Amino acid sequence: MSDLVGEAVSPGAPGPEAPVLARLSTLDRFLPVWIIVAMAAGLLLGRGVPGLDDALDAVRVGEVSLPIAIGLLLMMYPVLAKVRYSELDRVTGDRRLLAASLVLNWLLGPALMFALAWLLLPDLPEYRTGLVIVGLARCIAMVLIWNDLSCGDREAAAVLVAINSVFQIVAFAALGWFYLQVLPGWLGLSTTSAEFSVAAIVVSVLVFLGIPLLAGFLTRTIGERTKGRDWYEGRFLPRIGPVALYGLLFTIVMLFALQGDAIASHPWDVVRIALPLLAYFALMFGGSFLLGMRLRLGYAKTATLAFTAAGNNFELAIAVAIGTFGVTSGQALAGVVGPLIEVPVLVALVYVSLWAARRWFPGDPSVPTAVPARRSS
């Protein structure tokens, strides 16, 4: 992935006194640029190559296009291979972190998205419903990328992602029924009927989390037993790390190639949908970060708490919206706009998190002190 998550400082790397951006490798420093380029490339492919969207969507894993599924697996594996699984008991014993994450993800997050969708899109019921679905799909994939880039606690992120995955299977359909039918009825608002496929949610979680999680666990276990931890973290991880970033960019290209027509044909609608999303990410991240500071979780766990609360599982939201309302529906378009806004915003929040680490957590041993330069392979 990036040297932001490396373990050792190379001799020529800038020291800890250098500004955060100066301590990032070239690839990390311009990550927002690469993401914007990937989005543009996907839109151009979707608009410029007739029938490409149908070809990409011809083969599916569950409800997700095969190319997107491949990109997600490539994105997830290197991050999960970095987790020190022997230290997971340290995280599960932190009841403050676990309780805060559950409240933020499954009580406050969906409620906030519901409120913002109704406040800012009262006249657009399809987009409003799509945003509510996005709010229910808690992040189980990309959050590991943002957490790693911000030097958050990898083991904590793995545990919180696993908890979100279990709750996703158990609670998604019930929460969808509550926020689309029950709560609007109580408030005298219009209701939306939707049938969620529990099987599709289970498949999504097992594929996009289960496969790379198993691969990452086996890789670390076998690698440390055969070569030792120093070799595994000093030699092996830096070589597979960039694969996660390439998987992220490939996923973005494929996603926007599939939905290029919908986005380009409704530019003003995209702006309307973006407003509640921007408010949501800012409020969830800022509020979660302040809560972590209030609970004295330390920088690494605070960053992990904030990113796991702010991120959303857009691939699941898109799959549910398409499966329930159709590929050309407003609900599906709202799901697609999610990563259009989420990816650059959360990349920006990585920089915010690193900036806050040096200024708001003095003396915290989990604050990154230096960012190594990228090794040549």
N, C-alpha and C positions, 0 to 999 in steps of 0.2 A: 504494500500500500504505500505508505509514505514514511519518510524518515522521521516524521513527527512522533511515530510510535516505536522508534528504534530503541535499542538498549544501551548503546555505547556511543560516545562522541568521537568523531574522527578528528585527527590532529588539526586540520585546518578549519574546523567548524567555529562559527562565532561563539563567543562566551555568553554566559547567562545574563551579562549586563546589556547585551544587545537587544534592540527592540524585537518584539515577537515576530513581525514580518521578516526582519532581517535574518532571523534564526531558522526560518522555514526554507526547505529546499525549493528550487525553481518550480518543480512540479506542484508542490503544495501551495506555494505562494500564488500561483495563477490558476488554482483549482476552479474558482468561479468562472474563469474564462473558458477552460476546457468544457465545463458543464454547459455553458451558454452555446458554445460551438456544437456540442453534441445535440442539444435541443434543436438548433437551427438545421443541422444536418438531417435529423430525423424528419423535421417538417418539410424540408426540401425533397427528401426521398419520397415521403408520403404524397406530396403534391406532384412531383415530377415523373414518377414511375407508375404508369397505369397498372392497376391490379396488384400492386405490391402489398397493400394492406390485406387483401384476400389471401395472397400467397403466404404471408407471414402468419396469418391467423388460421391457416388450414390445419395445422397440427397443434394440439393443446395438451397441456399437463393440467388435469383438472379443468379449471375454467380459464387458465392463463396460457397465452400463446407460447409455443415451444421456444422461440428465440428469446423471449423475455425470461422464461424459466431458466434457460441456460445462463443468461446474464446474471440473474439473481444468485444462482448457485456459485458462479465464479466470484461474485462479489462477497458472498458470505463465508466461503471456506477459509481464506487466509486469516480473516479476523478471528474466527472461532479456533483456528489452529494456534493462535497466540494466547488463548486463555489458559491460565494455570489451574487446571481442574482440581488439583490436590488442595487448593486454597478456598474452594467454594463454601466449605463449612464456616469460614470466617464471615462470609456475607450473609448466609442464612441465619446467623446468630444476631444480626443487627436488626432488631425489631423496629426501630425507628425508621430505618430506610425502607423496609418492606411495607410497613403500614402507610408511610407517606406515599410510596409508589402506587399502592392499591387505591388509595383515596383519590390521588391525582388522575390516574388513568381511567378508573371505572366509575367514579362519581363526578368529579369536577370537569374532566375533559369532555365527555359527551354532553353534559349539561351546558357547558360554555358554548360548544359548537351549535347546539340547538338554539340557544338564546341569540347568538350572532346571526344565524341563518334567518331566523324570524325577524330580527330587527332590521337587517340590511337587505333581505330579499323577500319582503312580504308579498310582492306581486309576481314572484317567479317560483311557483310551487315545485316544478321539476328540479330546478337547480337547488332549491332549499332542501328537498329530500335527499339529493345526492350529497350535499354537505353534511347532513345528519349522518348518513351512512359512513362518510369519511371519518367523522368524529367517533364513531363506534369502533372503527378498525384500528386498534392500538398497534403501535409499531413493533414488528418482530424481525425486521430485516435491516433496513438502512440505518437504524439507530446505532448499530454496532460500528458502522463506518464513522458516523459523527462522533460517537463516544471515543473511538480510537484516535481520531484526529485531534480531539480536545484533550487528550491524555487523561481521560476518565478512567474509572476502575473497571478493567475488563471483566474480572470475575463477577463483580456486582452487576454489570450489564448483562452477562450471560444468565445470571439468576433471574433478573427482572424480566428479561425477554422470555425465559421459560415460563414464568408466572403469567405473563401476558398471553402466551400461547394457550395455556390451559384455560384461562378465563375466556379467551376468544372462542374456543370450542364450546364452552359451557354457556356463556352469557350473551354472545352476539345476537342470536335470534330473539332472545327474550328482551334484550335492550332495544332492538329494532322495533319490536311490537310496542314497547312502552313509549318510545320517543316519537314514533310515527302515528300511533293510534290512541294510546291511553292518555298520555300527558296533553296532547293537543285537545282532546275531548274535554279533559278537566278544565282547561283554560278557555274553552269556547272557540278554539281555532279549528281549521279544516284538518281532516285526518287523511292518512295515506295507507292504503293496503299494500302489503308486501309479503311474499313468501320467501324466506331465506332457506337455502339448502345447507343444512348442517353438514352433510357429507362433503360438499364443496369446501366448506371452511376447514374441516378436518384434513382433507387432502392438501389444501394450501399450507397449513401449518406443518404437516408431516414432511412435505416435499421441501419447502423453502427454509425450514428450520431444522427438521429432523436429519435430513441427508447431510448437509454441511456440518451439523453439530457432531454427528457420529464420525464423519471423516476427520474433523478437527481433533476430536478426542483420541482417535486411533493414531493419528499422525504424531501428536505430542507424546503419547504413551510409548509408541514404538521408537520414535526418534530419541527420546531421553534414555530409554533402556539400552539402546544399541550404541549411541554416540555421546550421550551425556547432555545435560542442560546447557552448558556453555556453547557446545557446537550447535545445538538446536536453535537457541535464541540468538547466537552471534553469527551463524553462517546460513542456516536453513531458512529461518523466518525472513531475513532481508531479501532472499531470492524469490520467495513466493509472494511477498508483500505487495508488489505492484499489480499483481493479478486482480486484487480486490478493486483497485481504482479503474482498471481496464474493464472489469465486469460492470462497474457502476456506469461508466460512460457508454458501454455497449447497450446496457439496459435502457438508458435514456434515449439513445438513438432509435432503438426498436420501438419503444413506447410511443414516441412522437411520430414515428413513421406510420404506426397503426392509426393514430388519431389526428393526423395532419389536416385532413379535410375539415373535420369538425372544429378544430381550433381556428384555422384560417378563415372559415366561413362565418364565424360568430365572434369577431374581435371585441365588440362592446360587451357582449355577454361574458366573455372571459374576464374583462375588467371588473364587472359586477361580482362575479364569483370570487375574484382575487381579494376583494376588500375584506370580507369576513375571514378568509383564510389568513391574511396578513395579521389581522387583529388577534386571531386565535393563536398563531405561533408566537407572537410577541408576548401575549398575556400568559400563556402556558409556560413558556421558557422562563420569562422574568419572574413570575410568581413561584415557580418550582425552585429556581436558583436561590431566591430569597428565603424560601422555606428551608432549603438545605443548609443555608448559612445560619438560620435561626436555630435549627436542630443541632448545629455544630457537627455536621457530618464530615467535615474536611473537604478540601477542594475536589479530589478525585470522585468521591461519592456524590457530592453536590452536582458536579457536571453530569454524571451518569443519571442522577435523578431528573435533572432538567431536560436532558435530551430524550430520555425514555418517555417523559410526560408530553413533550412537545411534538414528537414524531408520530406519524400515522402510517398504517399499513396500506398504502395506496393501491398495491397490486390486488389485495383482497377486496378493497372498496370498489375498484373497477370491475373485478370479476363478479361481485354480487350485483352491482348496478346493471351490468350487461346481461347477466343471467336472469334478473328479475324484470327489467324494464326494456331491454333491447340495446343493441350496439349503437343505434343512432339516437337514443333517448337523451333528454336533458340531464337526467341523473348520471348517465355514463360520462357526458361531457364534464359535469362537475367533478367527477372522480379523476378525470384526466388532467384537469386544471390543477388538481391537488399537487402532484409532483412538479408541475411547472412553477408553482410558487414555493413549495416546500424545499426543493433541492437548493436553489440559490439562497433562500432565507436561512436555512439551517447551516449552510456553509458559512454564511456571514456570522451566524451565532457561534460557530467554532472559534472565529477570531475574537468575538466578544468574550467568550469564556476564557480563552487564553490571556486576554488583556486583564480580565477581572482576577485571574489566578494570582498574578504578580502583585496586584494592588490591594486586594481584599483578603488575602490569606497569608499574611506575613508569618514566616516561621513554620508554615505547614509543610511537612516532609513530602506530601503527595503533589506539591506544585512542581511542574516541570522546570528544571533549572537550565537545561540546554537542549537544543534540537540538533541532532547530528546531520551532517551533510549526506546526501545520497551516495552510496557506494556504487561504483561502476561494476557491472556484472561481468 
